[in-house]
């Protein structure tokens, strides 16, 4: 049940993020859309590794025989993806500030020299 809710929430965030990144003409709103998309992917990845009733993946002498453990690999991947996503978002915002300083606007249509 919890995994279904998490996957549904993550999928909804992915769709909202894609919609925000593809339909807006303002660069900051596009960056926010990409960030929402990124969070949705993280939620989906975490919910893939979730096991209902699972315990932490720590094996010791007190562990029960036959206990189900939560998969730690998706958690490690998401932790890494969060750090990379933060760096990419900072880079995009820095690029947006430089574009604003050069043109005085963040409307994507004003940057004619970037078109083919």
C-alpha positions in Angstrom: 0.0 0.0 0.0 2.7 2.5 1.0 4.8 1.6 -2.0 1.8 2.2 -4.4 1.2 5.6 -2.8 4.9 6.5 -3.2 5.1 5.4 -6.8 1.9 7.3 -7.6 3.2 10.4 -5.8 6.6 10.1 -7.6 4.9 9.6 -11.0 2.7 12.7 -10.4 5.8 14.8 -9.5 7.6 13.5 -12.6 4.7 14.6 -14.8 4.3 18.0 -13.1 8.1 18.6 -13.4 8.1 17.6 -17.1 5.1 19.9 -17.7 6.8 22.7 -15.9 10.1 22.3 -17.7 8.6 22.0 -21.2 5.8 24.6 -21.1 7.4 27.6 -19.4 9.4 30.1 -21.3 11.1 31.5 -18.1 14.4 29.9 -17.3 13.9 29.9 -13.5 10.6 28.2 -13.9 12.2 25.6 -16.2 14.9 24.9 -13.5 12.2 24.5 -10.9 10.4 22.0 -13.2 13.6 20.0 -13.6 14.0 20.0 -9.8 10.5 18.7 -9.2 11.1 16.1 -11.9 14.3 15.1 -10.0 12.5 14.7 -6.7 9.8 12.5 -8.3 12.5 10.2 -9.7 14.1 10.0 -6.2 10.7 9.0 -4.7 10.2 6.3 -7.3 13.6 4.9 -6.8 13.2 4.7 -3.0 9.8 3.0 -3.3 11.3 0.3 -5.5 13.7 -0.8 -2.7 11.0 -0.7 -0.1 9.8 -4.0 1.4 6.7 -3.9 3.7 7.7 -5.1 7.1 11.4 -5.2 6.1 14.1 -4.3 8.6 17.3 -2.3 8.2 19.9 -4.2 6.2 22.2 -4.7 9.2 23.1 -8.3 9.9 24.3 -9.1 13.4 24.0 -11.9 15.9 20.6 -10.5 16.9 19.1 -10.7 13.4 16.2 -13.0 13.0 16.6 -16.0 10.7 14.6 -15.5 7.5 14.0 -11.8 8.1 13.3 -9.7 5.1 15.7 -6.8 4.6 15.1 -3.5 2.8 17.4 -3.2 -0.3 20.1 -0.6 0.5 21.2 -0.1 -3.1 18.4 2.2 -4.2 18.9 4.2 -1.0 22.6 4.7 -1.8 21.8 5.5 -5.5 19.3 8.2 -4.4 21.6 9.7 -1.9 24.2 10.0 -4.7 21.6 11.4 -7.1 20.5 14.0 -4.6 24.1 15.3 -4.3 24.5 15.3 -8.1 21.1 17.0 -8.6 22.0 19.7 -6.1 25.2 20.4 -8.1 23.4 20.4 -11.4 20.7 22.8 -10.0 23.4 25.1 -8.7 25.1 25.1 -12.1 21.8 25.8 -13.9 21.0 28.7 -11.6 24.5 30.1 -12.0 24.1 29.9 -15.8 20.7 31.6 -15.5 22.2 34.5 -13.5 25.0 34.9 -16.1 22.3 34.9 -18.8 20.3 37.6 -16.9 23.4 39.7 -16.5 24.1 39.6 -20.2 20.6 40.1 -21.6 18.6 41.6 -18.7 15.8 39.0 -19.0 15.2 35.3 -18.4 12.7 34.8 -21.2 14.0 32.0 -23.4 12.6 33.7 -26.6 15.0 36.7 -26.1 18.1 34.6 -26.7 18.0 34.5 -30.5 21.8 33.7 -30.9 21.1 30.3 -29.4 18.7 29.2 -32.1 19.9 27.1 -35.1 
